[in-house]
Amino acid sequence: MYINKAFIYGNLTRDPELKTTPAGTQVVQFSVATNRVYKDKNGAKQEEVQFHNCVAWAQQADTINRYMKKGSPIFVEGRIQTRSWDAKDGTKQYRTEIVVENFQFGPKIGGQGASDFGGTARPAAPSHAPAAASAPMPELETIEYPSDDINPDDIPF
């Protein structure tokens, strides 16, 4: 069995570009930037940025186009595909991209979680803002555990 699966989490490098095929299916193209931080052989911190072309179809295309913009964080799950075509000058052109199978919105700017957008997207869990600083935190009840030691011989499995 062969596997072709890509997982990336990064930020959109430009606004998504929505198009419609002659058959009426929506397709959106966008690019995601990811980075990697490492130390080189001299111990100096280095950062490497990669840019990934992505394409989504149908309902996913509409949702991404509607709610995402340049700089928005996104988690993409998909498969890697390379397309080829002949350019107007007769040269062969290639483009490697991630065909989106599933995606998830990243947190919104300002720390607020994404709201429910429907479709196949699974928005990030909302972050809970702390209550007003002047309000005291209520004390939580603690759980009292029995002080008996557990004997492993008493466990039935």
C-alpha positions in Angstrom: 0.0 0.0 0.0 1.3 3.5 -0.9 0.6 6.7 1.0 0.4 10.2 -0.3 -0.6 12.5 2.6 0.5 16.0 3.5 -0.2 17.9 6.7 0.8 21.6 7.0 0.1 24.4 9.4 1.0 27.9 8.4 -0.3 31.3 7.2 -1.8 32.2 3.8 0.7 34.2 1.8 -2.0 35.9 -0.3 -5.7 36.1 -0.5 -7.4 33.0 -2.0 -8.2 33.1 -5.7 -11.7 31.6 -6.4 -12.5 30.4 -9.9 -15.3 28.4 -11.5 -14.7 25.5 -13.9 -16.8 25.4 -17.2 -18.9 22.7 -15.4 -19.7 25.1 -12.6 -17.5 23.6 -9.9 -15.7 26.2 -7.7 -12.0 25.9 -7.2 -9.8 28.0 -5.0 -6.0 28.4 -5.1 -3.9 29.7 -2.2 -0.4 29.5 -0.9 0.6 28.6 2.7 4.0 29.5 4.3 5.5 27.3 6.9 8.8 27.7 8.7 11.4 25.6 10.4 13.9 26.8 13.0 17.1 24.9 13.6 20.7 25.4 14.6 23.4 25.1 12.0 26.8 23.3 12.5 28.2 26.4 14.1 25.3 26.6 16.7 23.7 29.7 15.1 19.9 29.8 15.0 18.6 29.6 11.4 15.1 29.9 10.0 13.9 28.3 6.8 10.6 29.2 5.1 8.8 27.0 2.6 5.8 28.0 0.4 3.2 25.4 -0.4 0.6 25.8 -3.3 -2.8 24.5 -2.3 -6.0 23.9 -4.2 -9.5 23.2 -2.8 -12.7 22.3 -4.6 -16.5 22.7 -4.3 -17.8 23.6 -0.8 -14.3 23.7 0.7 -13.3 26.2 -1.9 -16.2 28.5 -1.1 -15.6 28.3 2.7 -11.9 29.0 2.3 -12.5 31.9 -0.1 -15.2 33.4 2.2 -13.4 33.3 5.5 -9.6 33.3 4.8 -7.4 36.1 3.8 -3.7 36.9 3.6 -2.0 36.1 6.9 -4.7 33.8 8.2 -3.5 30.6 9.9 -4.8 27.3 8.5 -4.2 23.6 9.0 -4.4 21.7 5.7 -4.6 17.9 5.2 -4.4 16.6 1.7 -2.5 14.8 -1.0 0.5 16.0 -3.1 -0.1 16.3 -6.8 2.0 17.6 -9.7 0.2 18.9 -12.8 1.8 19.6 -16.1 0.8 21.6 -19.2 2.3 23.2 -22.3 2.8 26.9 -22.1 2.0 29.3 -24.9 5.7 29.3 -25.9 5.7 25.5 -26.2 7.6 24.7 -23.0 6.4 22.1 -20.5 5.3 23.7 -17.2 4.9 21.9 -13.9 3.2 22.8 -10.6 3.3 20.8 -7.4 0.4 21.5 -5.0 -1.5 20.0 -2.1 -5.1 19.0 -3.0 -7.1 19.9 0.1 -9.0 16.9 1.6 -9.7 18.5 4.9 -8.8 21.7 6.7 -9.1 23.6 9.9 -9.1 27.3 10.5 -6.4 28.6 12.9 -7.1 31.0 15.8 -8.2 34.4 14.8 -6.0 37.4 15.3 -6.5 38.8 18.8 -6.7 35.3 20.5 -10.3 34.7 19.8 -11.2 31.2 18.5 -12.8 30.7 15.1 -16.6 30.5 15.1 -18.6 27.7 13.4 -18.3 28.1 9.7 -20.1 24.8 8.8 -19.1 22.7 5.8 -16.3 20.3 6.2 -14.1 22.7 8.1 -13.5 22.0 11.8 -12.8 25.4 13.5 -10.3 25.6 16.3 -11.5 25.3 19.8 -12.3 28.8 21.2 -9.9 30.3 23.7 -11.6 31.6 26.8 -10.8 35.1 27.8 -10.2 35.6 31.6 -12.9 37.2 33.6 -12.5 40.8 34.7 -9.3 41.2 36.7 -11.2 42.6 39.7 -13.4 39.5 40.1 -12.0 37.0 42.6 -11.6 33.4 41.4 -14.0 31.0 43.3 -12.3 28.2 45.2 -12.6 24.8 43.6 -13.6 21.8 45.5 -10.8 19.3 46.0 -11.2 15.5 45.6 -10.2 13.5 48.7 -8.7 10.2 47.6 -8.6 7.2 50.0 -5.3 6.6 51.7 -5.5 2.8 51.1 -2.7 1.4 49.2 -3.7 -0.7 46.1 -2.4 -4.2 46.1 -1.7 -5.4 42.5 -2.8 -8.9 43.5 -6.3 -7.5 44.0 -6.7 -6.4 40.4 -8.8 -9.0 38.5 -6.9 -8.8 35.2 
